[in-house]
Amino acid sequence: MIEVISFSKAVAIAPGKKHLLLGNGFSIALRPADFLYGALLDEATFDNLGVDGKELFALFETNDFERVIELLKNGALLVDLYKESPSTLSRRLTLDAEVVKNALAHVLAAKHPANPSQVSDIEYASGRAFLSNFERVYSLNYDLLVYWTSMQELEPPMANDDGFRSDPDDLDAPHVIWDPQARFDSQNVFYLHGALHLFDGGSVLKKITYVRTQSRLVDQIRARLDEGEYPLVVTEGTSSEKLEKILHNAYLNHARRSFGGITGSLFAHGLSFSANDEHVTGLLSRKDSKIRDLFISIHGDIADASNQAIVNSVRRVREMRLEHSRALPLAVHFYDSSSAEVWTSAAPTLLSF
């Protein structure tokens, strides 16, 4: 029988430095209507798609944009395999994969809460109380919730350094930059799959800001999308495709290497440990991983099929670690996600560990 402990107990027993890996469950817990993939599909538009978008998703009985992107790309590969030269259909499938990818970026901006005031101070305070337990925060989410929460002038205090600084060549720029040549050891917030407020600026990565423009971030994102400029978000279908994009981007690669080098305890909150995230979770099974204790959030009954899938995936991670003779053993623990009270509507009780 697997024991599911409370979040407070998990924090109390976690040895060493404590780090956090956030999955989509973190955002869904605040606003299910805004951050569930099903809700995104209802609002998505697929301009220039070769077929009806809703029928495409219905054909595969899924609401998962990344899965459809994967299927379209695989379809193009199959068509190429059965043709002597690339066909019109293959090109159409490849283009449609990009249409779905861009539709996801558009709908994320359209569905995202328009401004920080749509989250209450009490919700922010409880979110800060949760995040403040950790030395480093690694997010797989594209949304602005971690950023908004960290920027509030509320108790409790929390470290917040995402590595972005003023552009020394343009101090009055409406954005700040992450320069791969000027990294800071103090950085403790990392967006492993990018985020809606990050845009590729060529030799640097730009982060749009409110304080420099007095314009809401979501409005800025929509304006850039309308101009054909897309945020840095990893929406590729398979884990290997995601890894390829990450390795070819200085910021994403730096974030991934930082995650691979952390020590002590890791809390994975709102993460399903699906095959599509193996490029991240697989780092925990490597022989050089220094994570000794892994704490996994469980939503609902651990006997449910979805939770058992998480248990089995984590078991494989631990077994793969054990295959390396000199690797540190990995202790796995499970905690009740609701006990973390991440977005509670009541005043949070701060943990004092």
RAVENQUI-V715925 format. One record per residue. N is the residue number from 1. RES is the residue in one letter. PHI is phi as a letter, one per 20 degrees, with the letter a starting at -180 (999 if undefined). PSI is psi in whole degrees, -180 to 180 (999 if undefined). D_LAST is the distance of its C-alpha to the last C-alpha in Angstrom with 1 decimal. Layout:
BEGIN
N&RES&PHI&PSI&D_LAST, N&RES&PHI&PSI&D_LAST
END
This chain:
BEGIN
1&M&999&125&28.2, 2&I&e&130&25.1, 3&E&e&133&21.9, 4&V&d&113&20.1, 5&I&e&174&16.5, 6&S&e&159&14.4, 7&F&f&-41&12.2, 8&S&f&-39&9.1, 9&K&f&-40&10.2, 10&A&g&-45&10.9, 11&V&f&-37&7.6, 12&A&f&-36&6.5, 13&I&e&-9&9.8, 14&A&f&121&10.3, 15&P&e&154&11.4, 16&G&m&-160&12.1, 17&K&f&145&12.0, 18&K&d&128&11.3, 19&H&c&161&14.4, 20&L&c&134&16.0, 21&L&d&117&19.6, 22&L&d&132&21.0, 23&G&d&-177&24.2, 24&N&f&-21&26.5, 25&G&f&-27&24.8, 26&F&f&-45&22.3, 27&S&f&-40&25.3, 28&I&g&-35&27.3, 29&A&f&-27&24.7, 30&L&e&-52&25.3, 31&R&c&84&29.1, 32&P&g&-37&30.8, 33&A&f&-24&34.2, 34&D&e&-27&33.3, 35&F&d&0&31.5, 36&L&f&140&33.1, 37&Y&g&-37&35.8, 38&G&g&-43&38.3, 39&A&f&-37&38.1, 40&L&f&-40&38.5, 41&L&f&-37&41.6, 42&D&f&-30&43.1, 43&E&d&-9&43.0, 44&A&f&146&43.9, 45&T&d&144&47.3, 46&F&c&68&48.9, 47&D&f&135&51.7, 48&N&m&11&54.1, 49&L&f&142&52.7, 50&G&f&-19&55.6, 51&V&c&175&55.0, 52&D&f&128&53.5, 53&G&f&-45&49.7, 54&K&f&-39&48.9, 55&E&f&-35&51.4, 56&L&f&-47&49.9, 57&F&f&-39&46.4, 58&A&f&-34&48.2, 59&L&g&-38&50.2, 60&F&d&9&47.1, 61&E&l&52&45.4, 62&T&b&154&42.3, 63&N&d&7&40.4, 64&D&e&110&38.7, 65&F&g&-43&40.0, 66&E&f&-35&38.9, 67&R&f&-41&40.8, 68&V&f&-40&43.9, 69&I&g&-44&43.7, 70&E&f&-45&43.5, 71&L&f&-40&46.5, 72&L&f&-43&48.6, 73&K&f&-40&48.1, 74&N&f&-36&48.8, 75&G&f&-41&51.9, 76&A&f&-40&53.1, 77&L&f&-40&52.8, 78&L&f&-42&54.7, 79&V&f&-43&57.5, 80&D&f&-37&57.8, 81&L&f&-35&58.1, 82&Y&e&8&61.0, 83&K&c&151&62.8, 84&E&f&-26&64.7, 85&S&b&158&63.2, 86&P&g&133&60.3, 87&S&e&168&61.5, 88&T&f&-38&61.2, 89&L&f&-42&59.0, 90&S&f&-45&56.6, 91&R&f&-37&56.3, 92&R&f&-42&55.9, 93&L&f&-42&53.0, 94&T&f&-43&51.2, 95&L&f&-39&51.8, 96&D&f&-34&50.5, 97&A&f&-39&47.3, 98&E&f&-36&46.8, 99&V&f&-45&47.8, 100&V&f&-40&45.1, 101&K&f&-46&42.6, 102&N&f&-33&43.6, 103&A&f&-37&43.7, 104&L&f&-44&40.0, 105&A&f&-43&39.2, 106&H&f&-46&41.4, 107&V&f&-30&40.0, 108&L&f&-42&36.3, 109&A&f&-39&37.2, 110&A&f&-37&39.4, 111&K&e&-18&37.0, 112&H&f&141&33.9, 113&P&g&136&33.0, 114&A&f&-34&35.2, 115&N&b&163&32.9, 116&P&g&-25&29.3, 117&S&f&-11&30.4, 118&Q&f&-6&30.9, 119&V&d&131&27.1, 120&S&f&160&26.0, 121&D&f&-36&23.6, 122&I&f&-42&21.7, 123&E&f&-43&21.5, 124&Y&f&-42&20.5, 125&A&f&-41&17.7, 126&S&f&-35&16.3, 127&G&f&-41&17.0, 128&R&f&-38&15.2, 129&A&f&-38&12.1, 130&F&f&-52&12.4, 131&L&f&-30&13.5, 132&S&f&-9&11.0, 133&N&f&-11&8.4, 134&F&d&144&11.1, 135&E&f&-42&13.0, 136&R&c&145&16.3, 137&V&c&124&17.8, 138&Y&d&120&21.1, 139&S&d&136&23.2, 140&L&e&2&26.3, 141&N&e&151&27.3, 142&Y&e&-17&30.1, 143&D&f&180&29.2, 144&L&e&9&27.8, 145&L&f&-43&24.8, 146&V&f&-44&22.1, 147&Y&f&-50&24.3, 148&W&f&-44&24.9, 149&T&f&-43&21.3, 150&S&f&-23&20.3, 151&M&e&-9&23.3, 152&Q&f&141&22.7, 153&E&e&71&22.3, 154&L&c&160&19.7, 155&E&e&153&16.3, 156&P&e&162&13.5, 157&P&f&150&14.5, 158&M&b&143&14.3, 159&A&f&140&16.1, 160&N&b&97&19.4, 161&D&b&107&22.1, 162&D&e&6&24.5, 163&G&n&-2&26.9, 164&F&e&140&29.7, 165&R&c&168&31.6, 166&S&f&145&34.9, 167&D&f&114&38.0, 168&P&f&-22&39.6, 169&D&e&-8&43.0, 170&D&b&77&42.6, 171&L&f&-21&40.2, 172&D&e&12&41.4, 173&A&f&149&40.9, 174&P&f&7&39.5, 175&H&c&169&36.8, 176&V&d&166&34.4, 177&I&c&155&34.6, 178&W&d&115&32.7, 179&D&d&119&35.0, 180&P&f&-17&34.8, 181&Q&e&-5&36.3, 182&A&c&64&33.6, 183&R&e&157&30.2, 184&F&c&130&27.1, 185&D&f&-20&24.3, 186&S&f&-9&21.9, 187&Q&g&128&22.6, 188&N&c&4&19.5, 189&V&c&127&21.1, 190&F&c&132&23.8, 191&Y&d&97&26.3, 192&L&f&-28&27.5, 193&H&d&22&30.4, 194&G&m&-171&31.1, 195&A&a&163&30.9, 196&L&f&-24&33.4, 197&H&e&11&33.0, 198&L&d&131&33.8, 199&F&c&138&37.4, 200&D&f&123&39.2, 201&G&d&25&41.0, 202&G&n&-103&42.7, 203&S&f&-13&41.5, 204&V&c&165&38.3, 205&L&d&132&36.0, 206&K&d&141&36.1, 207&K&d&121&33.5, 208&I&f&150&35.0, 209&T&c&157&33.5, 210&Y&e&-41&34.1, 211&V&f&-28&33.9, 212&R&e&-11&36.8, 213&T&c&-21&39.0, 214&Q&l&26&38.1, 215&S&d&135&38.7, 216&R&g&141&36.4, 217&L&g&-42&34.9, 218&V&f&-37&36.3, 219&D&f&-41&39.7, 220&Q&f&-41&39.6, 221&I&f&-46&38.7, 222&R&f&-40&41.6, 223&A&f&-43&44.0, 224&R&f&-39&43.2, 225&L&f&-42&43.7, 226&D&f&-27&47.0, 227&E&e&6&48.1, 228&G&n&18&47.3, 229&E&d&124&44.2, 230&Y&d&145&41.4, 231&P&f&161&37.6, 232&L&f&96&36.0, 233&V&c&137&34.9, 234&V&e&98&35.1, 235&T&d&11&37.1, 236&E&g&155&39.1, 237&G&f&-57&39.7, 238&T&e&164&38.8, 239&S&f&-40&36.0, 240&S&f&-37&38.6, 241&E&f&-39&39.9, 242&K&f&-44&36.4, 243&L&f&-40&35.9, 244&E&f&-44&39.2, 245&K&f&-42&38.4, 246&I&f&-44&35.0, 247&L&f&-21&36.7, 248&H&e&11&39.3, 249&N&c&126&37.0, 250&A&f&-44&35.4, 251&Y&f&-50&32.3, 252&L&f&-39&31.7, 253&N&f&-40&32.4, 254&H&f&-43&30.0, 255&A&f&-42&27.2, 256&R&f&-43&28.0, 257&R&f&-36&28.2, 258&S&f&-45&24.8, 259&F&f&-41&23.4, 260&G&f&-16&25.3, 261&G&d&2&23.9, 262&I&f&157&20.1, 263&T&c&164&18.4, 264&G&n&-122&15.5, 265&S&d&143&14.3, 266&L&c&130&16.0, 267&F&d&122&15.5, 268&A&d&109&18.9, 269&H&d&125&19.0, 270&G&m&26&22.5, 271&L&d&135&24.3, 272&S&e&-10&27.4, 273&F&l&42&27.9, 274&S&f&169&31.5, 275&A&f&-29&34.2, 276&N&f&-12&34.2, 277&D&d&15&30.8, 278&E&f&-23&31.5, 279&H&f&-20&31.9, 280&V&d&-55&28.2, 281&T&f&-26&26.9, 282&G&f&-23&29.6, 283&L&f&-24&27.8, 284&L&f&-20&25.3, 285&S&e&-4&28.3, 286&R&f&154&29.7, 287&K&f&-22&30.1, 288&D&e&5&28.4, 289&S&f&135&25.1, 290&K&d&7&22.1, 291&I&f&123&19.8, 292&R&e&-30&19.1, 293&D&c&130&17.1, 294&L&d&122&18.1, 295&F&d&122&16.5, 296&I&d&130&19.2, 297&S&f&140&19.2, 298&I&c&127&22.1, 299&H&d&116&24.0, 300&G&n&-156&26.0, 301&D&f&126&27.6, 302&I&f&-18&26.9, 303&A&f&-12&30.5, 304&D&f&152&31.7, 305&A&g&-43&33.7, 306&S&f&-39&31.5, 307&N&f&-35&28.3, 308&Q&f&-33&30.5, 309&A&f&-39&31.5, 310&I&f&-46&27.9, 311&V&g&-45&27.4, 312&N&f&-39&30.7, 313&S&f&-43&29.9, 314&V&f&-36&26.6, 315&R&f&-40&28.5, 316&R&f&-38&31.0, 317&V&g&-46&28.5, 318&R&f&-41&27.3, 319&E&f&-38&30.9, 320&M&f&-36&31.9, 321&R&f&-41&29.3, 322&L&f&-20&30.7, 323&E&f&-19&34.2, 324&H&e&120&33.4, 325&S&f&-32&33.9, 326&R&d&7&31.6, 327&A&f&150&28.8, 328&L&f&142&25.3, 329&P&f&152&24.7, 330&L&d&116&22.7, 331&A&e&131&20.6, 332&V&d&133&20.5, 333&H&c&155&18.3, 334&F&c&138&19.0, 335&Y&c&154&17.0, 336&D&f&118&18.6, 337&S&f&-35&18.7, 338&S&f&-27&19.4, 339&S&f&-15&16.2, 340&A&f&-18&14.4, 341&E&l&51&16.6, 342&V&f&-43&17.1, 343&W&c&40&20.2, 344&T&f&145&20.2, 345&S&e&-2&23.0, 346&A&d&161&21.2, 347&A&g&128&18.7, 348&P&f&151&15.2, 349&T&e&116&12.4, 350&L&f&137&9.4, 351&L&e&142&6.1, 352&S&c&76&3.7, 353&F&c&999&0.0
END
